[in-house]
Amino acid sequence: MFWSKVRKSIRLELVTIFGICLLLSTIVSGITNDFFRDRSRYARIDYSGSTERMADQAGNIVDNITNSQISINDKKAIDEILNNLSQNHNFKTIISDLDGKVLYKSENANETQVDIYTTIKSAMEITKYRDQYQLNEGKEYVSFYPINFTDSKGYVIVSGVPEGQIVYETNNDPMAGDVAALLTFLLSFYFITNKKMRYVEEVSHGLIEISKGNLDHRINIWGEDEVSSLANNINFMAQQLKKRIENERKAERTKSELITNVSHDLRTPLTSIKGYLGLIKENKYKGQEQLTDFVTIAYNKTEKLEVLISDLFEYTKLSGSGVGVDKQNIALNGLLDQLIDELSPISEENNLVITEQFINEKVIVNIDPAKTVRVFENLLMNAIRYSLKPGQIKVILTKERDVAVVSIQNKCDNLREEDLEKIFDRFYRAEKSRSSDTGGSGLGLAIAKSIVQLQGGWIEAKYKDGYVSFNVRFRTVTNEQ
């Protein structure tokens, strides 16, 4: 769990790396100090143990005599103490009075008189320069203590040549360990963070590459921390920018196509109208009957022009925001039946028959009836215009759970997949000549799609086995109000 949290936080990663580097530097510092300590060992002769034993011996004699309340003349007791405490025969033990006269002594002592002044001076110098003295092998050491008897005062003097002991010491310099620790910390921190820093550089390089306009460039995602999240956000930004630019380019192409198509569809009838009116103006007609034909043709062209402008205006209005709909609960069965009756004469003129296949139950939907009539009118007129003649147009009404499905099917020429994908685009026609005799304004299906989507429905086109079907779906209302 801890490692999972560390991988997701660059702050915890740095803290963990810092701890690891600190531990490594401490270990290396210890190893370095041990290495140099072993290399800098030296031996010396230490006399401190022997001199301390002299001092202890003198101090013990003083303590025993003082604590036992012994008289200076009690030879037996004093000799017994000297024999018991003078176990090291290399040391001479002397008890003198204040004038330096030797009263008691160990067996290895020959003195009868001691120069107290010289002894005290020697003892003080030895104590003062003890460290230097320890290096002077063979020099006598003196331990001097005053003593109180019950009836007098005196001195206890223990002297002798100290016994040296070989002692091994090291001249260790902690600087080497500190330098090794610092270098270990810096190098380990560098190598451990090297991979992460390379990734940061890769993210920076990727950002620069994207800023140059290469929106197809993607940064590899490594890990789960904030740097990886930043790389993922940069990739997402590049993807969204690319999508936005593509949409803008598509909008520009659509705008250009719109202008081109509108210009073509407006110019064709205008050219005809201008041509026939020019003939009439210049009296280039043969009789009243031909004049009437010219006027009729010009009038029919103006009607087509009016339909085109009306459709263009309606599509523009539907594509904008804030278009209102007057929704009502309507039975689709009745709406479709009435519309089919109105269009039957036109279908018969084109040698077509419109057939109904409705489910028995009443299908209620909440829609704007006027706009929805325009949807199915456009779909049926499109079927009448492009059906193979003679033939029939099927209008099928079914339900899929809580969705009403209206399918308008007719037999037509072969449609490519490309045509189906663009069939609802404005001014798109599967018939490439864009003749006003074989097609409408090119906005009927686009208007139908806009109205359906405006009311929360769906519309699609499918082609199979020579039949094209337009399927419109609206959600049904369970209880009619």
ABEGO torsion letter per residue (X at the ends): XAAAAAAABAAAAAAAAAAAAAAAAAAAAAAAAAAAAAAABBBBBBAAAAAAAAAAAAAAAAAAAAAAGBBAABAAAAAAAAAAABABAABBBBBBBAAGBBABBBAABABABBBAAAAAAAAAAAAAAAAAAAABBGBBBBBBBBBBBAABBBBBBBBEBBBBBBBBBBBBBAAAAAAAAAAAAAAAAAAAAAAAAAAAAAAAAAAAAAAAGBAABBBBBBEABAAAAAAAAAAAAAAAAAAAAAAAAAAAAAAAAAAAAAAAAAAAAAAAAAAAAAAAAAGBBBEAAAAAAAAAAAAAAAAAAAAAAAAAAAAAAAABBGBBBBBBBBBAAAAAAAAAAAAAAAAAAAGBBBBBBBBABBBBBBBBAAAAAAAAAAAAAAAAAABBOBBBBBBBBBBBEABBBBBBBBBBBBBBAAAAAAAABBGBBABAAGBAAABBAGAAAAAAAAAAAAAGBBBBBBBBGGBBBBBBBBBBBABBX
